[in-house]
Amino acid sequence: VTFTAKELSVSTLQDFEKVAAAQGGCWCMYYHRTGPVKGDPQASRSEANRRDKRKLVADGRSHAIIVYADGEPAGWCQYGRADELPRIDARRTYNDAGGANNVPRLWRITCFFVARRFRRQGVSSFALKSALRSIRNQGGGTVESYPVVSKGMRSAPEWMWFGTPAMFEREGFKMVAALGTSGVLMRRRVRPQAQGATGQTH
Ligand SMILES: CC(C)(COP(=O)(O)OP(=O)(O)OC[C@H]1O[C@@H](n2cnc3c(N)ncnc32)[C@H](O)[C@@H]1OP(=O)(O)O)[C@@H](O)C(=O)NCCC(=O)NCCS
């Protein structure tokens, strides 16, 4: 299988939606919101998420790397600037660990999602590499992630959207602090792409 990557954008939105339809109604909106949407029954919440996602993508405020397996959309890695993914700032454990603490040019990697039949083939890991390259091309900075360590959560793929510590260690991330008992805060610096370079490596 050959993997390729594209940015989520107005022109790839339909590929994202094809995979996201199996995701359970989030449309990867959760971390874009500062808090819960109140009062909506599940079905209309899903519709609201889809609509809001389309708007954010059109406005260039929602970023992800979509991975294609032999040309077919297989999954993604959502990333973005800290202010685009503010829900993280509402996590108690994140604040207990020191929070964003005015880190300049802070980026977040919040979600991986892979269509069932493409799982366990490295789609997430490929998406992560591509997201870091993309962050580098957008000026770099500090990138943080929140991978899952809890044994209970790691026994079920549904709870693994933050990825694993090993995925991030392989890309040079270091542990910063525990996030309660379920996850860890990891960070790495990404230097900006040198001028005139091709952007093929990170
Ligand atoms: C978690 C998920 C993104 C992994 O994607 P993937 O492409 O299969 O992952 P990869 O093949 O790149 O493997 C990445 C790592 O995850 C681990 N992993 C993958 N599936 C796993 C599972 N079911 N249980 C435990 N670990 C798993 C791999 O062993 C690898 O670990 P390592 O880095 O420690 O070696 C995928 O299973 C998924 O989309 N799960 C559903 C998430 C979900 O429904 N979330 C709720 C709504 S967002």
The ligand as a Gaussian input file, in Angstrom:
#p B3LYP/6-31G(d) Opt

LIG

0 1
 C       -6.204000       4.981000      17.183000
 C       -6.111000       4.968000      15.686000
 C       -6.164000       6.378000      15.166000
 C       -4.772000       4.331000      15.293000
 O       -4.579000       4.462000      13.919000
 P       -3.649000       3.438000      13.105000
 O       -3.420000       4.023000      11.760000
 O       -4.226000       2.092000      13.199000
 O       -2.307000       3.525000      13.934000
 P       -0.867000       3.060000      13.490000
 O       -0.964000       1.806000      12.677000
 O       -0.112000       4.213000      12.889000
 O       -0.255000       2.708000      14.898000
 C        0.069000       3.737000      15.807000
 C        0.226000       3.196000      17.198000
 O       -1.067000       2.888000      17.727000
 C       -1.066000       1.542000      18.206000
 N       -2.399000       1.024000      18.035000
 C       -3.123000       1.037000      16.903000
 N       -4.304000       0.464000      17.134000
 C       -4.317000       0.104000      18.440000
 C       -5.252000      -0.571000      19.264000
 N       -6.408000      -0.984000      18.770000
 N       -4.951000      -0.788000      20.554000
 C       -3.770000      -0.405000      21.041000
 N       -2.814000       0.215000      20.296000
 C       -3.102000       0.454000      19.018000
 C       -0.029000       0.850000      17.347000
 O        0.467000      -0.307000      17.968000
 C        1.027000       1.907000      17.312000
 O        1.620000       1.928000      18.603000
 P        3.113000       2.333000      18.886000
 O        3.294000       3.689000      18.322000
 O        3.176000       2.312000      20.379000
 O        3.939000       1.306000      18.212000
 C       -7.285000       4.166000      15.066000
 O       -7.356000       2.908000      15.688000
 C       -8.619000       4.835000      15.202000
 O       -9.015000       5.637000      14.365000
 N       -9.357000       4.533000      16.279000
 C      -10.682000       5.059000      16.472000
 C      -10.629000       6.346000      17.224000
 C      -12.025000       6.776000      17.582000
 O      -12.991000       6.147000      17.228000
 N      -12.115000       7.877000      18.285000
 C      -13.378000       8.372000      18.758000
 C      -13.868000       9.453000      17.846000
 S      -12.607000      10.547000      17.357000

